[in-house]
Amino acid sequence: MQILSVLAALCTAFLVLMNYHNVTSINLLSKKFATLMNVSVHTLSFDLAIYTFVIFLLGMFSVIFFFAPLYKSLKDKYSAYKRELERGSITNTSAEAKINVLENKITVLEKALEDALKK
């Protein structure tokens, strides 16, 4: 995934360099609509390199703002799952310790019984 983002950034940089002095215009109000409304045509003219760079930045920010909540929720779920696993392993460890203690007590009691029976 990182390689795709690097390639996208390199392609954008290439487009910005190739279109540095090219001018583009965006119609805010088309000729047909302007004649219907009896107003003048409104256009924005600016450098195509700036336009390409701004579109690239807008795309990056939209992806970041779209996936940031998803990433945060997945990270929270992962940490909760990790805590649950740790809690389970601690419970298993304490249960195993209790079993070992009981086995040792049984061993001691068996030995004491054998000693008592021998006497």
C-alpha positions in Angstrom: 0.0 0.0 0.0 2.8 2.4 0.7 4.3 1.8 -2.7 1.0 2.9 -4.3 1.0 6.1 -2.3 4.6 6.8 -3.2 3.8 6.2 -6.9 0.8 8.5 -6.7 2.9 11.2 -5.1 5.6 10.8 -7.8 3.0 10.9 -10.6 1.5 14.1 -9.1 4.9 15.7 -8.8 5.6 14.8 -12.4 2.3 16.3 -13.5 3.0 19.5 -11.5 6.4 19.8 -13.1 5.2 19.2 -16.7 2.2 21.6 -16.4 3.9 24.4 -14.5 3.2 27.2 -17.0 0.0 25.9 -18.5 -3.1 27.8 -17.6 -6.5 26.3 -17.1 -9.9 27.9 -16.4 -12.9 26.7 -14.6 -16.4 28.0 -15.5 -18.3 28.9 -12.4 -21.2 30.1 -14.6 -21.5 28.7 -18.1 -22.3 30.8 -21.2 -25.7 29.2 -21.7 -26.8 29.7 -18.1 -25.4 33.2 -18.0 -27.4 34.2 -21.1 -30.5 32.7 -19.6 -30.0 34.7 -16.3 -28.7 37.8 -18.1 -25.5 37.9 -16.1 -21.9 37.8 -17.1 -19.9 34.6 -17.4 -17.7 33.8 -14.4 -14.5 31.8 -14.9 -11.4 31.2 -12.7 -8.1 31.0 -14.5 -5.0 29.7 -12.8 -1.9 27.5 -13.3 -2.6 23.8 -14.0 0.2 22.8 -11.7 -1.4 24.5 -8.7 -4.8 22.9 -9.7 -3.2 19.5 -9.9 -1.4 19.9 -6.5 -4.6 21.2 -4.8 -6.6 18.3 -6.1 -4.0 15.9 -4.8 -4.0 17.5 -1.4 -7.8 17.5 -1.3 -7.7 13.8 -2.1 -5.2 13.1 0.6 -7.1 15.0 3.2 -10.4 13.3 2.3 -8.8 9.9 2.6 -7.3 10.8 6.0 -10.5 12.2 7.3 -12.5 9.2 6.0 -10.2 6.5 7.3 -9.0 8.1 10.6 -12.2 7.2 12.5 -12.1 3.7 11.1 -8.4 3.3 12.1 -9.1 4.6 15.6 -12.0 2.3 16.2 -10.0 -0.7 14.9 -7.1 0.3 17.1 -9.4 0.5 20.2 -10.9 -2.9 19.4 -7.5 -4.4 19.0 -6.3 -3.0 22.3 -9.5 -4.2 24.1 -8.9 -7.7 22.5 -5.3 -7.7 23.7 -6.3 -6.8 27.2 -8.9 -9.6 27.2 -6.2 -12.1 26.1 -3.9 -10.9 28.8 -6.7 -11.2 31.4 -7.4 -14.7 30.2 -3.7 -15.7 30.3 -3.4 -14.3 33.8 -6.5 -16.3 34.9 -5.1 -19.4 33.3 -1.7 -18.8 35.0 -3.4 -18.3 38.4 -5.5 -21.5 37.9 -2.4 -23.4 37.0 -0.6 -22.1 40.1 -3.6 -23.2 42.3 -3.5 -26.6 40.7 0.2 -27.0 41.4 -0.3 -26.0 45.0 -3.1 -28.5 45.4 -1.0 -31.3 43.8 1.9 -30.4 46.2 -0.5 -30.6 49.1 -1.8 -34.0 47.9 1.7 -35.3 47.6 2.6 -34.1 51.1 -0.6 -35.7 52.5 0.1 -39.0 50.7 3.6 -39.1 52.1 2.4 -38.2 55.6 -0.3 -41.0 55.3 2.4 -43.5 54.1 4.6 -42.5 57.1 1.7 -42.8 59.5 0.8 -46.3 58.1 4.4 -47.5 58.4 4.4 -46.5 62.1 
